[in-house]
Amino acid sequence: MSQRADYKVHGLDCSEEVAILQREVGRRDGVLDLSFDVVNGRMSAEFDPDIITSEVIVSAINATGMKAVPWAQRNAVTQENFWTRHGWLIMTALSGGLLATGFITHWGIHGSLVDALTGGHEPSHAYPLTSILLYVASVVTGAWFVTPKAIQAVRRLQPDMNLLMVVAVIGAMAIGEWFEAATVAFLFAVSLLLEHWSVERARNAIGALLDLSPATARYICPHDGDIMEKPVAEVPVGATVLVRPGEKIPLDGVVTKGDSTVNQAAITGESMPVPKSPDDEVFAGTVNEDGAMEFRSTKTADDTTLARIIHMVQDAQSRRAPAQQWVDQFARWYTPVMMLLAVILAVLPPLLGLGAWSLWGYRGLVILVIACPCALVISTPVSIVSALTSAARHGVLVKGGVYMEAAGRLRVLAMDKTGTLTHGQPEVQEIVPLNGHTPEELLKRAAALEAHSEHPLARAVLRKAQVHTVQVIPAQSYRAIRGKGGEGEIDGRLFWIGSHRMMHDRGQESQDAHDRAVALEDAGHTVVAVGNDQHVCGLISIADRVRDDAPEAVRLLRSAGIRKVVMLTGDNSGTAKAVAAATNVDEYRAELLPEDKVKVVEALVAEHGHVAMVGDGINDAPALAAASIGIAMGGMGTDATIETSDIALMSDDLLKVSWLIRHSRRTLRNIKTNITFALGLKFLFIVLAIVGLASLWMAIAADTGATLLVVFNGLRLLRG
């Protein structure tokens, strides 16, 4: 029976460390599977406890130069270990300070700034011993964390960027380039510090989600009625929790007392506060605005919607984007190829008599420095993490970089009708009085008869009566007529309510009533007729109302580059046609069973390649799975929605679909820009190094600058 354990791995900051752990830990006997969350520095291992233990896995991680502790112990270790948190910054600052001191000392002794910059090549301008010692100290502190990793790379016979830098620094010192050796060591330390900082920045952005939920909650003790304040983790399900105006809601629950408005922007991305009254749901991390409320908690602290969002965003890193996978594969052969190129450049020209060994050896070292893949390796994960976090802030939960990229390639969208383009709940659309009756009278009679029924159409009539403050007195002697409707007495007189067919069967369907009913049915409405023993009193049309933002959402999808929007529904053709006309979709397919929707989606994928299915995430689960991407509407509080979809919109906001597509394309442009810039700069400096126009410090400065630029370019996506 296998076990799974999580570890906090200090030093796990980019895909290079992931590759090392895959080789050194993943290939051990008994280790069945490894997954990684670079943003949080977490490694998950599935292993056979009869073959390997968790302690051995920790030792294997530590042997790589990284440090691991069980995930449950991460907070205590991080809080106590000052060096783990600040050691890299301290050593980098020391390296920079020693480098500056050595440079100023050299400048002061020789009195020449140019000589201090270019090195003491003339006998009269040799490096002062004091400067050499300061430069060596700068190298030691700058390479403090790099050297152990380089040694591990040699032991594994797997050259990496750490080994590249150490070889370049040692080579520079061997040929007497002390200033350049110290500069390379310092700038490389700065580059890695930036990489670490960028991951921390993304980590903190996700961590900010954790701060949305308060640490404590006030609830009423069921035994004595006292108000207690405890950590949210200790509040039991079913407890009555109190929230004052301006406070954050600590847990998911259902309002039992009070009316207020709640700002749900942190969870759903909605710009306007949402009214809340008894029986409405509230969610942890949202803000109660203007009224005191009491609610009954329905979930524990680690099972709230917010907790699931945080968990999904963290786990999204294991589903790496294609661009990130490409960069990882590219870096595996890129480093050894560049080392080979540097060796050839240092050895071959002198052997052919094209120059001195020192000249070409120096150029080979420049190649080693510029070959460092820092900017390339960090370019994609920073962009992906920033994009995922920004999407979560906007109420769009993307379950991995692979789906973030895929959203930008979409060309066709299939959309479910009920609950997606419409509200998913039948509502009264029109009240058509006939034969001298008024709308108020007709609604009152219909509500009196429907008070006995639980049918969705009956509920729609009663909701309409409630909106119009109609006093509903249930009809007497009510009798249901199977498949048609019902009848009962109101004020001592018999009234009936039912379908168009019932009106026809009773022989009371006048030409006017028939024409009105057919017109409403052609518009996609369901017709309910109300009559007495003499005539038809009127008609009530009921339909699932189209969302107000649906036409605008379809328009924005087209402007975002979607070529075709197809509506899928199980409803009849008349209803489908009416909704399609109201929303301006390109095509509609009606009277579909769930398996029919799957076939339609599969056909669209076969024809167009990249197709998304947008649905409610439960009834449409098979179609969501069949599409290139499954996008679920209204995921807030719905476990099944989050689990069955690739992307979940945490509110019922269709406009977020076009926002997601634009955000994804912006992310793709960002990644391509980063990769192109990183590779282009390296190619330029390789050419400059071959012709002798690039120095060591210029190469490392360019590489560090490139790292800095791609990091900040990727972090721009946090702004959404």
N, C-alpha and C positions, 0 to 999 in steps of 0.2 A: 504494500500500500504506500503510494508516494505521499510526500509532505511538501508543503510550500511555505517558504519563509522569506521575509523581506529584510533588507539590510540598508542602513544609511552608509553610503560610501563617500568619504571625504576625498575630494580630488576628481570625482566623476563629473566633469564639466563639459565634455564634448564627445563626439562620436569616436575619436581616437581611443579614449579610455574604454568606451564600449567595446571596440574591437579587441583591445587587450584583454578585457575580462572574458569575452567570448572565447578567446584562444586559451587563456590560462585557467579559467574556472569551468567554462562550458564543456571542455573536452575531458574533464575528469570523470573517472568511472563513478556511476551512481547519479550524476547530474543529468536530469532529463530535459530541462528547459530553463532558459534565462530570459527575462524581460527587463527593460530598463526605463526609468523615468529620469532623464538627464536633468530636467528642470528642478526636481526635488532631490537629486543625488541618491536615487533609490534603485536598488537591484532586487528583483524578485527571482527566487530560485525554486524550481520544483526538483526534488531529489528523492532517491530511495534511501531511507534511513538505515536499512540493513547493510548498505554499501558505504555510504558517506554520511558524516554528521554535519550539523550546522556549524560546529566549532572548526571543523576542517575547512569548510567553505570560507569562513572568516579568515583563517590563516592563509588560504590560497589568494584571497583578495589582498591581504596585507603584503604578501610576497611580491605583488606587482608594484609596490611603492605607494599604493593608495591605502587608506585606512578604513576599516569597516566595523560597525557595531550593529547588533540587532535593531531593527526599526523601532521597537518599543522603547529602546534606551537612547534614542537620538537626541531628545530634548535635554536630558540631563548632561550628556556628554558635550553637546554644543554650548550649553550655558557655562560649564565649568572650564572648558578648554579655550582659554584666551588665544593661545598660539594658533589653534586650528582656524579661528576666525580672522585673526589679524596678522599671522606670521608672514604671509606673502606680501602684504602691503608694507610691513616693517622692513623686510629684506630688500624689497624693490626700492624703497625710499633710501635705505642705507647705501645700496649700490649707486643710486643716482648722486647722493651726497659725496661719496668717495670719488666717483668719476669727476664731478665738478671740482672737488678739492685738488685732485691730481692734475687736472687741466690748468687750474689757476696757478698751482705751484710751478708747473712747467713754463707757463707764460711768464710768471714773475721772475724765474731764474734766467730765462733766455731773453726776456723782453720782447718777444716776437709772437704776435697772435697767430700769424700764418704758420710759423714753425710749430706752435703748439697744436694746431689743427692737423697739419700734414705729417707730423712726426719728425723726429730728429735723424734725418738721413745723412746729414753732413756730420763729420767727426766732431766739429766744434759745437754742434747742436744736438748731441746725443741726449736720450731721455735721462733726466736726473734720477738718481736712485730712489729719492723720496717719491717722485711721481710714479716710478715703476711699482713700488710697494703699494701705493694708493690704488693704482690701476688693478693690480693683482687682487687686492682686497675687494675692489668693486666687482671683479669677475667672480670671486668666491661667493659674495652675497647675492649677486644677480643670478648665478647658476645654482644657488643653494637647493632649490626644489626641483630643478631640471636635471641635475647630474644623476640622482638616484634612478630617475626614469630612463635616462640614457644608458645607464649600466644594465638595467633590466632589459632594455631593447637589445643590447649586445648579447646578453645571456640567451635571449629568445631567438636570436638571429633574425629579428624583425626590425629593421631600421625605421625610425620614426622622426618626427620633427625635433624632438628633444635631442636625439643623437646627432642630427644635422647641426644643431646649434653648438653643442659641446665640441664636435670635431672642428667646426669653423673657428671657435674661440681658441682652442688649443693650437690650431694651425697658425692663427694670427700671432699668438705669443711666440711660437716657434720661429717665426721670421722677424720678430722684433717689433711687430705692430701693436704695441701695448695699448695705446689710446683706442684703436679700433677694436681690439679684443674686448676692452671694458665697455665700449659703446654698444657692441653687439650684445654682450651679456645683459646690460641694463635695459636696452630697448626690447630685447626678447622677453625679459621679465615683465616689462610694461605691457607688452602684447598679450602675454598670458594673463596678466592681472586684468586687462580689459575684457578678455574672454570670460574670465571668472566673474567679473563685475556684470557683464551683460546677462549671463545666466542668472545671477542673483537678482538683477533688475526684473527679469521675467518671472523669477520665483516670487519676488515680493509682490508683483502685480497679481499673481494668482493668490498669494497669501492675503492680499487685501480683501479677497472674497470671504476669508475666514473671519475678518474683523466685522463683517456685516451683521453677524449674529451676536447679541449681547452674551456675556459670560454667565449671567444669573437671571433668574425669573422669579416673580412673586406669584404664589398660588395659594389658594384657600385649602387649608387642611380639612379633609373630609370628616375627621373625627370630632374636632372641637370648633371648627369654623375660623380658627386663627389664620392670619395671613403670614406665610413663611416665605423667606427669600433664600433660594438655594442655587447652586450651579445647575445650568440647564441639563447637564447629563444626569442629574439626580431627580429631575421632575418626572413623575410617572405618567404614562399614557392615561388619559381620562381625567387628569387634574384640571381644575378651573383656574386659568391663569389671568391675572389682571395686567392691563397695559394702559398707561396714562398718555395723555396727548404729548406728542413729540418724542415718545420712546420707540425704540426698535422692538419689533415683535420677536420673541425668543424662540418660538417653536411653531410648527405647523398645527393648525387646529380649525375649529368651526366656532363662529361667533355665537354666544349664548345670550349676551346682554349688551345693550348699547349700540349707538350708531356713530359712524365716523367715516373718514376717508383715509385711504392707505396709499402711500407712495410705493409702488411696486417696481420702480424703474431698475433697481439693482438686480432683480430676478428676471423681469420680463422685458425690460427696455421701454416700457410704456412711458410716454411723456406726461400724461395726465394722471392725477390721483384717482383711485377707484373707490366708489362708495361701498361701504360695508355695513351690513345690518344682520340681525340674527339669522342663522342658518347659512351665511356666506362663509367661504373658506378664507383663511388667512395663512401667510407663509413666513417662515423664519427669515430674518434679514430685511424684511420690509419695514417701513416707518409709519406708525400710527400718527395721523396729523392733528385732527381737531376735536376728537371726542374720546372720553374714557370708554374702554371696552373690556368685556370678559369673554374668554373663549375656552373651549374644551380642547385640550391637547389631543391630537390624534396620532402623533408619531414621536418616537424618541429622538434625542438630539442628533444621533448619528444616522438617522434615517430620513431627515427632513429633505425637502426639495433642494434647499441650498447645499446640504451636505452631499447629495447625489451629484449636483452640478460640479462641486469642487472635485469630487472623486473622478467624475468623467473627464474633466479638463486635465487633471493630473495624469490619468491613464491614457489620454489621447496621444501622448508622446510615443507610446509603444507602436502606434499605427503611423509609421513614418511616411512622409510624402515621397513620391517618386523622385523629385529633385534631390531630396536629402539622401535617398538610397543611392542615387547616381553619384553624388559627391563622395559618399563613403566608399563606394567601389572604386571610384577614380583615385582617391587618396591612397588606396592600398598599393597600387602599382606605381603611382606618381612619385612617391618618395624614393623607392629604390632606383627608379629610372633616373631621377635627378641626381642621386648620389653617383650613379654610374657615369652620367654625363660630366659631372664635376671631376671625377677621376680621369676620364679620357682627356678632358681639356687640360688638366694639370700635367699629364704624362706624355700624350701623343705629340703635341707641337715641339717640345724640347727634343724628343727622340728624332724628330724629322729635321732638327736644326733650325727651327723657326723662332727661337728665342731662348732666353735663360730660364732655368728651372724655377727660380724665385718669382719671375714675372708670371709665368703660366700657373704656378702653384697658387699665387695670390688670386688670380682670376678664377681658379677652381674653387677657392674658398668663397668668393663672391657668389658663385653659382649655388653653393651649398646654402648660403644665407638667404638668397632670394627664393630658393626652392621651398623654404618653410611654408607649409600649407595652412598656417593659422587662419588667414583671412578667408581662404576657400572653405575650410572645414566649418568655421563658425557662421559663414554667410547664410546658410539655409536654416539651421535650427533656431537661430535668433528670430528670423522672420516668421517661421511657422509658429513658434511659441507666442510671439507678440500678436499674431493674427488670431490664434485660438483664444487668447485671453481677451482681446478686444471684442471678439464675437460674443463671448460669454457675458461680457459687460452689457452688450446690446440685446441680451435675451435670446441669443442664438447659440445653442450648444452643439458644437461640431466635434464629433468623436474621433478625430485624428487628422493629422496633416494630409493623409491620402485623400480624405473627403474635402478638405479645404481646397486642395488643388483641383480636384475633380469638379467642384462647383463652378470654377472659372471656365471649364471647357464645355459646359452644357449648351445645347442648341435647341432641345425640345423639352417641354414640361407637360407631363400628364397630371391632371388635378382631379381629385375626387370632388363630387358636387356637394353632397350633404356633409355639413360640418367644416367644409373648406371654403368653397365659393358661397355657400349659404350658411346660415346660423345653425342648421341642424335641428331646428325645433319649429314645428308648424305654428303659424300665427294667423290670426284673422286679417285678411287683406281688404276686403270690401264687404259692406252691408247694403243689400239691395232690397228696400221695402217695396211691396206690391199691394194692390187692391186697397189703397187708402191707409195703410199702416205706416207708422213712423220708425226711423232707425232705432230709437231708444226702446220703443215698444217691442220691436222684433228681437233685439238683443236680450231684453228682459225675459221674453218667452223662451228663447233658445237656452238661456242660462238656467232657467227653472227646470227644463227638461234634461239638460246635460249634467245637472248636479248629481244625478244618479249613476253616471258613467265614469269609468277610468280611462276611456279611450283617449289617445293623444289629441284627436280632433275636439273631443269634449273639453279637455284641459285647455285647449287654445281658446275656445269660446268663453270659458270661465275666467281666463286671464284677461281677456278683452273686457268682460263685464267688470272685473275688479279695477281696471284702468279707468273706466268710465264711472266708477263708484255706483254701479247698479246694485241695488239690494236684491240678493238672490233668495227667493223663497221656493224650495224644491216642490216640483209638481206632485200632486197626490195620485195614488193608484197607478204609479208608473209601471209600464210593462215594456220590456225590451223585445224588439222584433229582430230575430237573428239575421245578421248579414245585411240589414237594411237601416235600422234605427230604433226608434222607440216612441211611445205615446203615453200621455198622462193628463190629469185634470188640473187646470189652472183656473181658480175662481169659479169652480163648478162646471167648467166647459172643457171638452176634450181637445187637446192639441197634440200634434205629432211632429217629429223631427227625423230627418233621414236623408238618404242619398238622392241623386237625380232619378235613379231607377225607382225608388220608393214613391216619389212624386208622380212618376209616370204610371206605376202600378195602381195607385189610388184613383187614377182617372181625373186628376186635378191639374194636369200640366197644360196650361194655356199656351198659345203661340208665343206670347210675350215672355212668359216664364221659360219656355223652351229656348228661345233665341238668346235670352240673357245667360242661361246656364251653359249653353254651347260656347258662347263667346268667352266666358270665364274659364271653361275647361281647355279651350284652345290656347289660352294664355298660361296654361300650366297650373291652374288652381283646382283644388278639390271643392266641389259644390255641396253645401248642406242646405236643404230646403226645410222651411218651417211652415206648417199650415194648421187649419182647424177643420171642422167638419164641413165647411162650405167652400173654402178656397185656399190657395197658397198665399201665406202672409208675406213671404219674402225669401230671399236667398242670402246665404253667407258664404263667401269664398275664403278658403283657407289654403295657405301655401307656406312652404319653407322660404323665409325671406332672404333675398340675396344680400350679402354683406355690403355695407355702404362703400367700403373701400375696394371691393372686388374689381369694378371696371378700371379704377386707377391702378390697381396692382397689375392687371393684365397689360395696361398701357406701358407701365414702367418696365415690365419684363421684356417687352418688345424693344424698348429703348436701351435695355441692357444687353441686347444681342440675341435674345431668344427668338428663333425663327417660327416656332409653332407652339401654340398652347392648346392642348386637347383635354376636354372635360369627359370624365368617365362617371357613369351613374347607373344604378339599378332601377331608377324611376322610368316611367313610360316616356315615349318619344315627345309627347306634347309638353310635359313638364321640362324635359331636357332642352327642347328647342327654345322655350321661353327663357330659361336661365342662361342658355348660351347667347341669346340675343341681348339679354340685359348686361352680360359681362364682357361681350365682344371677344369670346374665345374663337379660335380658328376652326376647330372641329368639335363635335361631341359624339359620344357613343352611348346609347341608352339601353335599358333593359339588360344590364350585365350582371351575371352572378360573379362572386369573388374569383372563381377560376377563369371566367371570361376576361376580367380585368387583367389578370396575369398574362393571358395570351395577347391582349392588346399591347401591354407594356413590352413584352418580349418582341413583338413585331416592330414596335417603334425603335427599340434598341438595335434590332437587326438592320433597320433601314437607316437610322441616323447616328448610331454609335453611342453618343453621350446623352442619356435621357434621365430626368429626375421624375419621381412620382411623389406628389404631395397629397397626403391624406391624414386621417385622424390617428394613425399609428396602431389601431387595434383591429377594426374591421378590415382595414386595407393592408394588413401586415404582409400577406403573400405578394401583393403588387409592389409594396415598398421593397421587398427583398429582391424582386425580379428586375427592378430598375438599376441603372448605374449608381444612383444615389436615392435613398429613401429619406424624404423630408416629412417629419410629423408635425402637424399643427397642434397648438395648445398643449404642449408637453408639461406645463406647470402642474405638478402634483400627480401626474399620471405615470406610474411606474412602467406600464406596458409600452407607452409611447416612447420613452427614453430607451428602453431595451430593444425595441424592434426597429428603430430608425437609425440611420447614419448621422442625421442632423435633426435636432428637435427645436422648433420655435416655441419658446417658453410662454408665449401669449398667442392669442388668436389674431395675429397681425400679419395679414398677407403681404403687406408692403415690405416685410423683412426678407422675403424671398429674393426680390430684386436687389435689396441692400446686400444680401449675402453674396450674390453673383458678382456684384461690383467689387465688394471687399475681397473676394477670392481672386478676381482678375488683378486687382491692385497688389495682392500678395504675390501672385505669379510674376508680375512685372518687377516687383521688388527683389525677388529671388534671382531672376534672370539678370537684373542689373548688377547685383552683388557678385554673382558668379563670373559674368563677363568682365567686370572691373578687376576682380582679383586675378583672373587668368591673364587678362590683357596686360596688367601691370607687370606680372611676372615675366611674360614673354618679352616685353620691352626691356626689362633689366637684364634678362639673359643675353639678349643681343648686345646691349651696352657693355656687359661684362666680357663677352667674347672679343669685342673690339677695343677693350681696355678703357672705356669711358665711365665705368661704375666702380665705386670703392665699397669696402665692407660696410662702413657706417651709412653710406647712401642707400645700400641695399636693405639693411635692417630698418632704417628710418622709413623707407618706402613701404616695407612689409608691415611695420607697425601702423603707419598712416592708413594703409589699406584696411587693416583690421579695425581700426577706429572708425573709418568711414562706413564699412559694411555693418558694423554693430549699430551705429546711430541710424543708418538707413533702415535696418530691420526694426529697431525700436520705434520708428515713426508709426508703424502699424498699430501700436498701442493706442494711438489717438482715434483709430477706427474710421 
